[in-house]
């Protein structure tokens, strides 16, 4: 009896969580924000999200980051800020058309608060 109750409880828990169905595979992508040292500027994360959505790309998560590459300290030079998004892998080509690239191609990239 105790074993049957355990099986029933586990089955109920799985069905409450969506029946064990897996989520679609997601891709982590990035695009340079275009901001410059001493000047800021660039395209904000919310604008990148809007552009992706308009292109039919579902944004599952987003954050700001740094590309992890060395940048000469010169006013007006790129500052390495990037927009990072997670999107369904099947929609990565549409994001690529907007300039997004696989985050894995930047091994030193880190997430940072959006300024």
Residue pairs with C-beta under 8 A, 6 or more apart in sequence:
14 20
24 88
24 89
24 90
25 88
25 89
25 90
26 60
26 86
26 87
26 88
26 89
27 86
27 87
27 88
27 89
27 91
27 92
27 95
27 102
28 84
28 85
28 86
28 102
28 103
28 104
29 84
29 85
29 86
29 87
29 92
29 95
29 96
29 100
29 101
29 102
29 103
30 65
30 67
30 82
30 83
30 84
30 85
30 100
30 101
30 102
30 103
30 106
30 109
31 48
31 82
31 83
31 98
31 99
31 100
31 101
32 42
32 67
32 78
32 81
32 82
32 99
33 42
33 43
33 44
33 45
33 48
33 64
33 81
33 82
33 83
34 41
34 42
34 43
34 78
35 41
35 42
35 78
35 79
35 81
36 42
36 75
36 76
36 77
36 78
36 79
37 71
37 73
37 74
37 75
37 76
37 77
37 78
37 79
38 75
38 76
39 75
39 76
40 115
42 81
43 83
44 114
45 62
45 63
45 64
45 83
45 114
48 62
48 83
48 85
48 98
49 59
49 62
49 85
51 98
52 59
52 85
52 87
52 94
52 95
52 98
52 100
53 59
55 94
55 95
55 97
55 98
56 91
56 94
57 87
57 88
57 91
57 94
57 95
57 98
58 87
58 88
58 91
59 85
59 86
59 87
60 85
60 86
60 87
60 88
61 85
61 86
62 83
62 84
62 85
62 86
63 84
63 111
63 114
64 81
64 82
64 83
64 84
64 111
64 112
64 113
64 114
64 115
65 81
65 82
65 83
65 84
65 109
65 110
65 111
65 112
66 80
66 81
66 82
66 109
66 110
66 112
67 80
67 81
67 82
67 106
67 108
67 109
68 80
68 106
68 107
68 108
68 109
68 110
69 80
69 106
69 108
71 77
71 78
71 79
71 80
81 112
81 115
82 106
82 109
84 103
84 109
84 111
85 95
85 100
87 95
92 100
92 102
103 109
